[in-house]
Amino acid sequence: MNYTSAQAAKLLSKLQQDYGNLASQERNAKTFLASVGEDVESVRPSYDYEATKAALTALEAKIRRVKHAINRFNTTTVIPEFNMTVDEMLVYIPQLSQMKSKLKDMANTMPKARYKTYERSNIIDYQYINYDLDQVKADLDEVTETLSAAQLALDLVNHTHTFEIDL
């Protein structure tokens, strides 16, 4: 069946949730307590080791197939506007976000700011920026635009390009 990357991610999330639920049910049912004199069979929870093992194994196989298909899509699908694969974009976007954060901090730093005042003294230390504030602001605008464009291009590919997942 064909899926977009966004659909495959939702499918993967559902499979992982199903696996977690079944594993939790197994943890809760594989052992149980009964008091002395209590009819053990009346408190025994329903649990079938072989059926649970088979169901968990089947879910693990589906999870592997979906993850592999997503990984293959991410490493082979190129986002034309950036000439990068999805995989590269998934690294590039956090790099841009980190750069944006750094530039935002630099752009919001005062060119001259009181740093420290000493007690019983007229000495005041000042902190000065050591860069061109206008250039930093221009770079911030550029990185912000590039980040937005990268996110939109990635979203478009993730919601429109499809690939086969054999479940």
ABEGO torsion letter per residue (X at the ends): XBBBAAAAAAAAAAAAAAAAAAAAAAAAAABBBBBBGBBAAAABBBBBAAAAAAAAAAAAAAAAAAAAAAAAAAAABBBAAAGBBAAAAAAAAAAAAAAAAAAAAAAABBABBBABBBBGBABBBBBBBABBAAAAAAAAAAAAAAAAAAAAAAAAAAAABBBBBBX
